[in-house]
């Protein structure tokens, strides 16, 4: 279990680093900030995101689930707002950064395989 959490953290660091490299709207001041952003993003996805999903359930149902994309970008923006040294230019930068992190996790999942518990 600890091993899986470290892998997810590493994948988030890689995805956020790739987003920093590819996007002009995402910037990290230091590599350590990249690590802390990945860690805080994992915590926010575990605790904050489910609360946001619950409270926005009616609009999520009306938009057939597309509002979840807005929530994911908002969580990334929240992490940037809380963590100094992590800068997001706006909603579209946060959305594209979230997409890069999600694709990084998906591609790694294909290569690493999913372990059934």
N, C-alpha and C positions, 0 to 999 in steps of 0.2 A: 504494500500500500504506500509506504513512504517512497519507494522506488518510482511508483507511478506519479506521485505528486512532484518529484524532482524532474521527471521527464516532461510533465505538463508545464512546469515552470521554465524549463529550458526551451521548450517549444514557444512559449509566450515571449521569452526574451528574443528568440530568433525572429518571430513574427513582428514584434515591435521594432527590432533593429532593422528588419527589411522595410518596414513602413517608413522608418526614419530615413533610410537610404533612398527609397523610391518617391516619397511624397515631400513636397515643399512645405506642406502645412503641419508636419509632425517633426518635432525637434527635441532631442535630449541634450542636456548640457554635459553630462558625464555618463560613462558606462555604468557606474553604480546606480545612477538614476534610472537607467533602463531596467536593471535588475529589480529595483524597488517598485517600479511601475508595473512590471509583470507580476510581482508578488501581490501588490495591492489590487491589481485587476482580478486576480484569482479570488481574493477575499471579497471584492465587490460583486463578482459574479456569483459567489456562493451565498452571500447574505443580502445584498441590496437588490440585485436583479429580481429574485423571486417576489419581493415586496412590490417592486414596480410593476411586475407582470400581473400580480393580483389586483392592484388598484386600477390598472388600465385594461382589465379584462374585457369590459364592454366594447371599447374602441378597437381592441385587438380582434374581437369576434366580428365586428362590423367591417374591418378591413381585411378579413380572412387571414389574419396572422401577419400581415405586412408591417403592422405597427411594432412588432418585435424588433425589426431592424432599427427603428428609431430608438427603442429602449437600449439596444446594444451599443449604439453610437453614444447615447446619453451616459451610459455607465463608463465608457472610455473617456468621455469629456469630464465626468465627475472625478475620475482618477487623476486626470491632468489638472483639474482645479485644486485638488487637495495636495498634490505632490509638487513641490517647487523643483524646477529644473526640467519639467516635462511640459512641453508647449504644444497645444493643438490650435490651429488657426480658426477652425469653425466646424460646423456640423458635417460638411461634406468630407473634410479631412478626417474627422473622427470615424465617419462611416467607411471610408476607404481603408483606414488603418484597421478597423474591426474586421473588414473583409479579408485583408491580408493575413491577419492573425488567424482567422477562422480557416482560411485555405491552407495555411501552414500546418495547423492541427490536423486537418483532414488528410492532406498528403502524407504527413508523417504517420497517421493512423493506418493508411493503406500499406505503407512499407513496414511498419512495426507490427501490424496486426492487432486485432482486438482480443484481449484475454477475457474469456468467459469466467465469471465468478460463481 
